[in-house]
Amino acid sequence: MSMHRNHGGDPAVFSLPLSDPRCNNDSCQAFEAAHKESQAAVSYYWQYEYGHWTTWLYLAVIFWFMLLFLFQSWHDRHPRLLSISQPSALNRTVALWRTFSYRRYRGHVADRLGLPSFGLQLFIFAAIIFAAVASFAVRPYYRERRGYGSPPLGVRAGLMAVALTPIIVALSGKFNIITLLTGVGYEKLNVVHRWSAWICFALSVVHTIPFIVAPLKEGGLAVLHQQFYSKGAFEVRISSLGKNPLLHSDLLTMFQYNGVPPLVMLFFLSVFSIPYVRARVYEYFVHSHILAAVAYLGLMFWHTGNLEDSVSHERFTATEHTANKRITSVGLPLGNPCNLADNTFGPRILQEQYA
């Protein structure tokens, strides 16, 4: 996902115009100037903010539902006498919201796809809108030349997909840290888990397409083939030892492995999680899902190559998985103490019958 550079080379290339085919790396003064201008307009490192925003967004949502859960727990311990004949404005608003949010589409297609309740559909739709706006609102999607750096659209979509990985893992267990914090049961969170994986897959596809289109535009199938099937099936990248590669000449060669294997694994996980598909191959699903998830995580972090924030996401994911295992070891003998049936306000927004 980083920028290709090539310092050194024939001194005669230094003064060539940008229109000359030999002026194709930073050893050419005109190319280096255009390279810097492209990065100044849309910085490669600024794209990491999109991953940060994604992380902060779902942490804010978790915090909100945690506050609602705490409020409801306090309310249950300190009941007040309410007038049934004159419900408060808050009670009317909550009742109106539940009238809408608990409803769901019924029918052959809706049941097979496992479409959730209207409230949860609205929640998922908001997440999809966020991902789409964050991906496509800022232009340009591509740089004038591939050598000026990775396509901004591909970079930010990929970083958002990586940022979603920890929350997908956190939502996966029947006893998990999100249930412990928010009181939302597994049968509801599992719906969010499945749809988060589909959003992650969509972002991964958006991430992949620019890295196919850019070399095709610049050199056709030959360039794409050379990049895709380079030695070891990785895309060679060169990044500087400093924070800004445009300001340093001391370079370190690194490797970024091809992202097709984790993309295939994520597609496999998402498709086999569709309720209709899962119900018909349930035994296969049970035995393959965890193994495929472990393979996906390993391949995904192998693809990112410990690049910038990927190390933090890797540690965050491992910590969540460990926390879920600890919660499971305590929760299994006791049963799930955080069932939504006892909640009467915010957490019930996520009502869903599918496990």
Secondary structure as GFF3:
##gff-version 3
##sequence-region A 1 355
A	DSSP	three_ten_helix	11	13	.	.	.	ID=ss1
A	DSSP	alpha_helix	29	41	.	.	.	ID=ss2
A	DSSP	three_ten_helix	45	47	.	.	.	ID=ss3
A	DSSP	alpha_helix	48	77	.	.	.	ID=ss4
A	DSSP	alpha_helix	89	101	.	.	.	ID=ss5
A	DSSP	alpha_helix	108	113	.	.	.	ID=ss6
A	DSSP	alpha_helix	118	136	.	.	.	ID=ss7
A	DSSP	three_ten_helix	146	148	.	.	.	ID=ss8
A	DSSP	alpha_helix	152	170	.	.	.	ID=ss9
A	DSSP	alpha_helix	177	182	.	.	.	ID=ss10
A	DSSP	alpha_helix	186	219	.	.	.	ID=ss11
A	DSSP	alpha_helix	221	228	.	.	.	ID=ss12
A	DSSP	three_ten_helix	231	233	.	.	.	ID=ss13
A	DSSP	beta_strand	234	240	.	.	.	ID=ss14
A	DSSP	three_ten_helix	245	247	.	.	.	ID=ss15
A	DSSP	beta_strand	251	257	.	.	.	ID=ss16
A	DSSP	alpha_helix	260	271	.	.	.	ID=ss17
A	DSSP	alpha_helix	275	280	.	.	.	ID=ss18
A	DSSP	alpha_helix	282	304	.	.	.	ID=ss19
A	DSSP	alpha_helix	310	334	.	.	.	ID=ss20
A	DSSP	three_ten_helix	340	342	.	.	.	ID=ss21
A	DSSP	three_ten_helix	346	350	.	.	.	ID=ss22
###
